[in-house]
């Protein structure tokens, strides 16, 4: 009986761990999806390897990088750090020119937006 109780506790712990991991993955996916939408709707100009791109082009490019490189972005923070901050080809940082002509790195811009999103978004 004691062994059965321990087995049940172990199974419950494994189940809770699995559910929490699935929830964590869903949250990361929601955050990355939000960031991609934020980029697309920003009307900012993106500088990638010296070339200017529209916000829609930038969102499409980063969505492609995310699809191909999800293993490097298990969290939204890792998405920013590993995929959305610099060129994987040249290593050059991405820059963003905002509508008021302010220039900022994509890393700082997206990190600021992620912080804002986390502070204002209600948990599901």
C-alpha positions as CSV (number, residue, x, y, z in Angstrom):
1,X,0.0,0.0,0.0
2,X,2.8,2.4,0.9
3,X,4.5,1.7,-2.5
4,X,1.2,2.4,-4.3
5,X,0.8,5.7,-2.5
6,X,4.4,6.7,-3.5
7,X,3.7,5.7,-7.1
8,X,0.6,7.8,-7.2
9,X,2.4,10.8,-5.8
10,X,5.2,10.4,-8.4
11,X,2.7,10.1,-11.2
12,X,0.9,13.2,-10.0
13,X,4.2,15.1,-9.8
14,X,5.1,14.1,-13.4
15,X,1.6,15.1,-14.6
16,X,1.9,18.5,-12.9
17,X,5.3,19.0,-14.4
18,X,4.1,18.1,-17.8
19,X,1.1,20.4,-17.6
20,X,3.2,23.3,-16.3
21,X,5.7,22.8,-19.2
22,X,2.8,22.9,-21.7
23,X,1.5,26.0,-20.2
24,X,4.9,27.6,-20.3
25,X,5.3,26.7,-24.0
26,X,1.8,28.2,-24.7
27,X,2.8,31.4,-23.0
28,X,6.0,31.7,-24.9
29,X,4.2,31.1,-28.2
30,X,1.6,33.8,-27.3
31,X,4.3,36.2,-26.4
32,X,6.3,35.6,-29.6
33,X,3.0,35.9,-31.6
34,X,2.3,39.2,-29.9
35,X,5.8,40.5,-30.7
36,X,5.5,39.5,-34.4
37,X,2.1,41.3,-34.5
38,X,3.5,44.3,-32.8
39,X,6.3,44.5,-35.3
40,X,4.0,44.2,-38.3
41,X,1.7,46.9,-37.1
42,X,4.4,49.3,-36.0
43,X,5.0,51.2,-39.3
44,X,8.6,51.3,-38.3
45,X,11.5,50.9,-40.7
46,X,13.9,48.0,-40.0
47,X,17.5,48.0,-40.8
48,X,18.9,44.5,-41.5
49,X,22.4,44.1,-42.9
50,X,22.4,47.8,-44.0
51,X,19.1,47.4,-46.0
52,X,15.8,49.0,-45.0
53,X,12.7,46.9,-44.7
54,X,9.0,47.7,-43.9
55,X,7.5,46.5,-40.7
56,X,5.6,43.8,-42.5
57,X,8.7,42.5,-44.2
58,X,10.5,42.5,-40.9
59,X,7.7,40.6,-39.2
60,X,7.6,38.1,-42.1
61,X,11.4,37.6,-41.9
62,X,11.4,37.1,-38.1
63,X,8.4,34.7,-38.3
64,X,10.4,32.6,-40.8
65,X,13.4,32.7,-38.5
66,X,11.2,31.6,-35.6
67,X,9.6,28.7,-37.6
68,X,13.1,27.5,-38.6
69,X,14.8,28.2,-35.4
70,X,12.3,27.4,-32.6
71,X,14.9,25.3,-30.8
72,X,16.8,28.5,-30.1
73,X,13.7,30.3,-28.8
74,X,12.0,28.3,-26.1
75,X,10.9,31.6,-24.5
76,X,10.1,35.1,-25.9
77,X,13.3,36.4,-24.3
78,X,15.3,33.8,-26.2
79,X,13.4,34.7,-29.4
80,X,14.6,38.3,-28.9
81,X,18.1,37.4,-27.9
82,X,18.8,34.6,-30.4
83,X,16.6,35.4,-33.5
84,X,15.2,39.0,-33.5
85,X,18.3,41.0,-32.4
86,X,20.8,40.4,-35.1
87,X,21.5,38.8,-38.4
88,X,22.4,35.1,-38.1
89,X,24.3,35.6,-41.4
90,X,26.5,38.6,-40.6
91,X,26.1,39.0,-36.8
92,X,25.1,42.7,-37.3
93,X,22.5,44.0,-34.9
94,X,19.1,44.9,-36.3
95,X,18.0,48.5,-35.9
96,X,14.6,50.0,-35.9
97,X,13.7,53.5,-37.0
98,X,10.4,54.6,-35.3
99,X,7.8,56.9,-36.8
100,X,9.4,59.9,-35.0
101,X,12.8,59.0,-36.6
102,X,14.2,57.7,-33.3
103,X,16.6,54.8,-34.0
104,X,16.8,52.0,-31.5
105,X,18.1,48.4,-31.5
106,X,15.5,45.8,-32.1
107,X,16.7,44.0,-29.0
108,X,15.9,47.0,-26.8
109,X,12.7,47.9,-28.6
110,X,11.3,44.3,-28.4
111,X,12.4,43.8,-24.8
112,X,10.6,47.0,-23.9
113,X,7.5,45.8,-25.6
114,X,7.7,42.3,-24.0
115,X,8.0,43.9,-20.6
116,X,5.0,46.1,-21.3
117,X,3.0,43.1,-22.6
118,X,3.7,41.0,-19.6
119,X,2.8,43.9,-17.2
120,X,-0.6,44.5,-18.9
121,X,-1.7,41.1,-20.3
122,X,-4.0,39.1,-18.0
123,X,-2.9,35.5,-17.5
124,X,-5.1,33.0,-19.5
